[in-house]
């Protein structure tokens, strides 16, 4: 499975007048649909529609992103994915790959929005530390 394309179709962000104390941040990813693109060839292309929500506790803020991710895969895997999607029973290796692709792209946009709204990032950013001398 390869990530071929990514685009956002909805960006909604809102910060409410609230204090940032006792902050809890929850994220959720929802796959809305999976459809096969009509391209001929050995590889099959699947369009996965998703929503990604970052919810700051106590009505502090909410960021909603919706979009599509396009993946390529072999014909057999595409058939299995579409069949399991019809039963709403996607296998973990596929879900993990899709969720990682969504987070890879959507987190960049979310961090920009959080910065513009004056919110803390929804995950711990890497930082450097001075080593302690012994």
C-alpha positions, 0 to 999 in steps of 0.5 A: 500500500502506497500513499498517492494523494491527500487533500482536505475538503473541510477545515473548521476550527473554533476556540471558545472563551475558556481557561486552559487549566485542566486541559485534556485533548482527545483526537479521533479519526473516522473513515467515512467511505472507501471507494475504488477509483476507475483507473485501468492497470495492475495497481488499484487506487482507493479513495478513503474519505476521512474526518479527523477531530481534535477536541480540547476539553471543557469547551476550550476548542475544536478542530475538524478536518475532513478530506480524502487520502488516495492509496495504491495497492494490488488488485487482491488487496483492494478487493479484500479492503473493499469487501471488509469495508462493506462489512465495516470490519477493516483489518488492523494493518490496513487501518494502521497504515491509513491512520498513519497516513492521515496523521502524517498529513493532517497533523501539519495543518492542525499544528498551524491552526493551533498556532494561529488560535493560540492553543497548545499542540495536541501532542508533545513536540520533540525538544532538546535538553542539555545533558546533566553533568556528573 
